[in-house]
Amino acid sequence: MTRPTDMRPASTTVTIALLAALLAGCTGTDRAGSAADRPSATDTPPPVTATPTTPDGTPPTGTVPTGPVPTGPVPPGPGATDAAAERVTLFRSGGFAGRGDNVTVESDGRWTVVDRAGSRRTGKLDAADLGRLRGLAADPRLTTEARRTATASSCADAFTYRLTVGAVETGYVDCPADPAPPPATRALVELLLRVTG
């Protein structure tokens, strides 16, 4: 009796069926990924919570900020002016006695006066005078007055004032025969002489 040529032994059929089942199982696993490959609920990053802030961007009193702590210099808050943080200096020279007074006022109101002989006086402005000083130091006219062309004075023994606020330097000679002194510069000079005199 002859065996048909298209018949396969039972072992071959079972082997093919097993291979097909294994391949189907592998394909399903590859698509879904293994349990180790899938993220678990504990791998989810925590939700980001915003820290409440006031209108100026700072946390309210008693609030503990979350997230990274900023480093570096803190920018000035709203309303802060560069002039409020600047040192103001005045050098007064001339006069009949040939004075040479150097007045320095720090941003916190501490002042020092050193005369031509080297004598030193110190003090501190009260809150009202410090406020006036800051207001005058922030006057935009100072920059304009610093750009004006200086002319020779008609007086020989008059006081000469050199005022410096930050990078701005201005001044005048207090001579009645000369044109009027620059008003913002003069107002600041008069305040400095009054509060440190």
Number of C-alpha atoms within 10 A of each C-alpha: 3 4 6 7 6 6 8 9 8 8 9 10 12 11 11 11 12 12 12 12 12 12 12 11 11 11 12 11 12 9 8 10 11 9 9 7 8 10 9 9 7 7 8 8 7 7 6 8 8 9 13 14 13 9 8 8 10 13 14 13 8 6 11 9 14 11 9 6 6 7 6 5 6 7 7 10 10 8 6 10 14 13 18 21 16 19 19 26 21 23 20 22 20 16 15 9 8 13 16 18 20 18 23 21 24 17 16 14 20 15 21 17 21 16 16 13 9 11 9 13 13 13 13 16 18 11 11 8 16 20 14 13 24 20 14 20 27 18 14 10 14 24 17 13 20 18 11 11 6 12 10 7 17 13 14 11 16 17 18 19 20 17 23 21 21 15 9 15 18 22 23 23 25 19 17 12 9 14 13 12 16 17 12 19 25 19 14 22 22 10 15 21 13 10 15 17 9
